[in-house]
Amino acid sequence: MEVVMHTWPVQDAKARFSEFLDACLLEGPQIVTRRGAEAAVLVPVQEWRRLQAAARPSLKQLLLSEHARADIPLPPRGQARRRPVEPQR
């Protein structure tokens, strides 16, 4: 089921903020546009918290994390076997 979000030009969202907020709380997320382009979304706080809890860490966060995400078995250094190379004729 697709959620249909109402779109508000930024000047309408500013001028009718209480109505904008009520629409968000009653109907769900509301999109704000600036010069016809989507710029932001107002979402109910419960939805924001659900999205935050469900969010996975970014690649940057994973790479900078102090904790490993998985144990990868690596052979001890110097113990890797090399494949034999046939002499060229």
C-alpha positions in Angstrom: 0.0 0.0 0.0 1.5 3.3 -1.1 1.2 6.3 1.2 0.1 9.5 -0.6 1.8 12.6 0.9 0.3 16.0 0.6 2.6 18.7 -0.9 2.9 22.2 0.5 4.7 25.1 -1.1 7.0 26.6 1.6 5.1 29.9 1.7 1.8 28.0 2.4 3.5 25.8 5.0 4.8 29.0 6.8 1.6 30.9 6.5 -0.7 28.0 7.6 1.7 26.2 9.9 -1.0 25.0 12.4 -2.9 23.5 9.5 0.3 22.0 8.1 1.1 20.4 11.5 -2.5 19.1 12.0 -2.3 17.5 8.5 0.9 15.8 9.5 -0.5 14.5 12.7 -3.8 13.3 11.1 -2.8 12.2 7.6 0.9 11.4 8.0 4.1 12.9 6.4 3.7 16.2 4.5 6.2 17.3 1.8 7.4 20.9 1.6 8.5 22.2 -1.8 10.7 25.2 -2.6 10.4 26.6 -6.2 8.5 23.4 -7.2 11.2 21.0 -6.0 10.8 18.7 -3.0 12.8 20.2 -0.1 11.7 18.6 3.2 9.2 16.3 4.9 7.3 16.9 8.1 6.7 13.6 9.9 5.0 12.8 13.2 7.5 12.2 16.0 6.4 8.6 16.4 7.2 7.9 12.7 10.6 9.7 13.1 11.5 7.5 16.1 10.5 4.4 14.2 12.6 5.3 11.2 15.6 6.2 13.5 15.3 2.8 15.3 15.1 0.9 12.0 18.0 2.8 10.3 21.1 0.8 9.7 24.5 2.4 10.3 26.1 4.0 7.3 29.2 2.6 5.7 31.1 5.5 7.2 29.8 4.7 10.7 30.7 1.0 10.2 34.2 1.8 9.0 34.8 4.2 11.9 33.3 1.9 14.5 35.5 0.5 17.3 33.6 -2.7 17.2 33.8 -5.4 14.5 30.6 -6.2 12.7 31.8 -9.7 11.8 34.7 -12.1 12.5 36.6 -12.8 9.3 39.0 -15.7 9.6 42.3 -14.5 8.2 45.3 -16.8 7.8 48.4 -15.9 9.9 50.8 -13.6 8.0 53.4 -15.4 6.1 51.4 -18.6 6.0 49.5 -18.0 2.8 50.4 -20.5 0.1 51.3 -19.2 -3.3 50.4 -21.0 -6.5 53.2 -22.4 -8.6 54.1 -20.4 -11.6 55.0 -22.2 -14.8 58.1 -21.0 -16.5 57.5 -19.1 -19.8 58.8 -20.8 -22.9 
